Structures are given as structure tokens and as C-alpha cells.
Amino acid sequence: MPILREQATIPPSLAGQRFDRALAQLFQDYSRSQLKGWIEAGQARLDGAVCRPRDSVRAGQEVVLERPAAENVIQPQALPLDVLHEDADLLIVNKPAGLVVHPGAGNPDQTLENALLHYFPEVASVPRHGLVHRLDKDTSGLLVVARSDRAHARLTEAMQAREISREYRALVVGAMPAGGTVEAAIARHPVDRKRMAVKEGGREAVTHYRVLERFPYHSLLRVMLETGRTHQIRVHLAHIRYPIVGDPVYGRRLSVPRGASEVLAQALRAFRRQALHAAELRLIHPVSGEEMHFQAELPDDFRSLLGHLRDDAAARAAGGRI
């Protein structure tokens, strides 16, 4: 039976934590019970040593997780897949909104991972089936996928070392006066375990944002990730009181701006996902060392909503209302 091997380094933010809790933060694709079982079976090691779930960890220690590939059987499926770049070691995929990245509770199949296994069967032997990072179901845009073990290891290291640049476009509620940076640790919500929250003692999280376009009641932002925590952009922007338009988890109840046209009002009501798009990706090729830069245009629904906001802003300006 083939063995899948994954590696990670304990960051300073997890120093002093129990081994099982640290693993739950580092390998969020797996349940805590799975990780605890692998620790107890000696399949998750710390600096090469078998440890107990309750043993504490130190910053800089190396974690190696080895598990049988058959424990996570995912069926190949011929789903539409927009591949922007393909070579022997990596893929760049433009994920549409609505497509889940990997199977989980409520989404047993019809995911990006199912499609990757169909079109690129070699990723079956690569850790996490080649996935180096993730996007939420309703976030669109660029994802990097490794096609070989060496590419996956190097890309994972580059991601941890913050050497892969990811830039997003986000439409938020509120006319933001200027850009800035959010530095606020993120952890699981203390009550709702499906949500994340800004929480003291959580994992370090840094988000930079700049205003690209300002509307009377909304702003289009360029967002740059320095770290990559679950739901980071959505949590951070909601934390500073500029939630992403349409965000069903961290956003506000829909409010149509006073004086908005009926066309804009209908467009805002119809936009039922977070207005977040992974627009640019910069990285060093894991094998050739070549500098690479990829861009993905905004999807149609996002561009259409921006068009309605621009029309509304122009009408207000012509009428002297702003």
C-alpha cells in the first residue's frame, strides 16, 4: 500500500502546545481523531521521534506525517477544469466560485480534487493530491497544484517561508478611506467550530490591503496575504468593520444603499457569495527556478456587480447627491 508523506515546521505561534493540537492547526484537512490516531500509531513524528498526543512542541521542530494513501480514497471525476499553466511539475488552476477544493462533510465528491485525479492521475501519489493551498468554495481564482513529490515539498516550503505571493480582489461594504494592514491572530471560533475568529493566542495572521476603487457605500480592494490562515481575508476585513459583500458567514445582513437604483439593488440581492477573487500569483518554479507570474480575470458575476456600482456612482455624481 502506498504511503503519503507530509511535512511541516512548528511555527513560534504554536510553541508550547500539545502535539495533537499543534497538528490540528498544521494539517487542517484531517480530523483531530485521525491525527491523534496517527500520533499513537507512530505515523506522526516530531524531529523523527514518536511522541504522545499530550507532549508539548517547540518552535522549529519538524513534523513528519505518513499515512496509507488508501485511507483517503477519492474517485476521479471528469469535471470542467480551467488550467492556465501546465508543466511536468506543477499546474496553475483558475477555480470558479461554487467549486469545493476537496471532499469533506456535505461534499463527498464533485470537487477540484476529483477533477485533478481524473485529468492528472499522477497526483494520486503526491501528498494532498498535489494541493499546496486552498480557496473557500465560493472564492474564485488561482490555485497552484504540484504534480510531483519534489514540487510539492518545495512549494510547501516556499508557502511556509512566505515566498509565494498571493493577491486578491475583494469588494467590501463601506467607503474605505485608505489602505492599511491587519495584524491579528486567528483561531477557531470558541463556540462555532466551523468559523474562525480573531483571538489572542491564535496563529499569527497578517493581511495588507489597498483601495483600488471607492464607491459611495462600497470599496474594491487589492488584498495581499502575508500569511495563509483559514478564512483569513474574510475574518480580517470583518474585524475592521469592512466585511466582504455577500459573505454568508462573516458579513452583515444585506443593506441596499439609500438612493440606489433598482438595478443595483437587485444585483446586490442576487450576489449570494463572498465577493473575493484570487487574482494574481507569483512564485519561483520549484524545479527550474524560473520566476512565474499568473493572473486571472474577475469572473462574470463579480464584474457585473462592479459595473452596476460604477453606474450608480456616476448617476449620483451627475445628480449632485455625493
QUIDA-V856175 format. One record per run of one state. SS is the DSSP state (@ for helix, = for strand, . for the rest). FROM is the first residue (numbers start at 1). TO is the last residue. If there is no record, write none. Layout:
BEGIN
ss:SS from:FROM to:TO
ss:SS from:FROM to:TO
END
This chain:
BEGIN
ss:. from:1 to:2
ss:= from:3 to:9
ss:. from:10 to:11
ss:@ from:12 to:14
ss:. from:15 to:17
ss:= from:18 to:18
ss:@ from:19 to:26
ss:. from:27 to:31
ss:@ from:32 to:40
ss:. from:41 to:43
ss:= from:44 to:46
ss:. from:47 to:48
ss:= from:49 to:50
ss:. from:51 to:55
ss:= from:56 to:56
ss:. from:57 to:61
ss:= from:62 to:68
ss:@ from:69 to:72
ss:. from:73 to:82
ss:= from:83 to:86
ss:. from:87 to:89
ss:= from:90 to:95
ss:. from:96 to:103
ss:= from:104 to:104
ss:. from:105 to:106
ss:= from:107 to:107
ss:. from:108 to:111
ss:@ from:112 to:119
ss:. from:120 to:120
ss:@ from:121 to:125
ss:. from:126 to:126
ss:@ from:127 to:130
ss:= from:131 to:131
ss:. from:132 to:139
ss:= from:140 to:146
ss:. from:147 to:148
ss:@ from:149 to:160
ss:. from:161 to:164
ss:= from:165 to:173
ss:. from:174 to:179
ss:= from:180 to:183
ss:. from:184 to:185
ss:= from:186 to:188
ss:. from:189 to:195
ss:= from:196 to:198
ss:. from:199 to:202
ss:= from:203 to:203
ss:. from:204 to:205
ss:= from:206 to:214
ss:. from:215 to:217
ss:= from:218 to:225
ss:. from:226 to:231
ss:@ from:232 to:239
ss:. from:240 to:243
ss:= from:244 to:244
ss:. from:245 to:261
ss:@ from:262 to:270
ss:. from:271 to:275
ss:= from:276 to:284
ss:. from:285 to:290
ss:= from:291 to:295
ss:. from:296 to:299
ss:@ from:300 to:318
ss:. from:319 to:322
END
